[in-house]
């Protein structure tokens, strides 16, 4: 019991760290694309060094490397749109849109695995759409940020679904390392094609450097590896409920640090979105009593 309680507290701590990702994205002055390049590069290198030190690198078949690499591309695009959403609007708005990812999973999974949509998934989606409509009404001048956040949530749903397949064949930390390093290569090429690979990419302020290290090492590599460890001691319901608290933690943190305030319509819409995700997680936990899918890179 003591071990399970400790794991639950650790998981909530990790979820707070994940929620702090949005805060760091707001604090770092770099545009979203260079920001993501440094995050995946430093995070991937840290994870790879950890595996090398523990001598736990897996052997990979070429086909699986390509698959993980393609998922890494989706991870990179997910983060670019996520941080772009934050910079175009606010942390609270971006994280509220990110909370719709489980709803998108409900549509992506049937397509990937060839099954029919469940009635529960359609009802949850309808409630989430009502919540999104309320957020649109409340923040009509933040349409770009809302659309970028929804795009990021959709991409998160896609790569999480594919990770659910890959995780059955590969150890999670190994999978995360390959995906992060693949994302780093993709971002390196993309920045080169955009003509952004110049001195400005490395000539950042020391403050940005500190925030980037925290984002890459603490909020990416460390948080992911700890989350994988504690999920072994917890039920799917406990894990899902803790992870679903991320947007709430982020909204509270943003309110305290950046004094972000919204009107009542926004909070009502956000409550519908987050509440629907909680109900969906509870229903899923009743259906699947054993195991929980480890999170991908957050």
Secondary structure, 3 states (H helix, E strand, C coil): CHHHHHHHHHHHHHHHHHHHHHHHHHHCCCCHHHHHHHHHHHHHHHHHHHHHHHCCCCCCCHHHHHHHHHHHHHHHHHHHHHHHHHHHCCHHHHHHHHCCHHHHHHHHHHHHHCCCCCHHHHHHHHHHHHHHHHHHHHCHHHHHHHHHHHHHHHHHHHHHHHHHHHCCCCCHHHHHHHHHHHHHHHHHHHHHHCCCCCHHHCCCCHHHHHHHHHHHHHHHHHHHHHHHHHHHHCCHHHHHHHHHCHHHHHHHHHHHHHCCCCCHHHHHHHHHHHHHHHHHHHHHHHHCCCCCCCCCCC
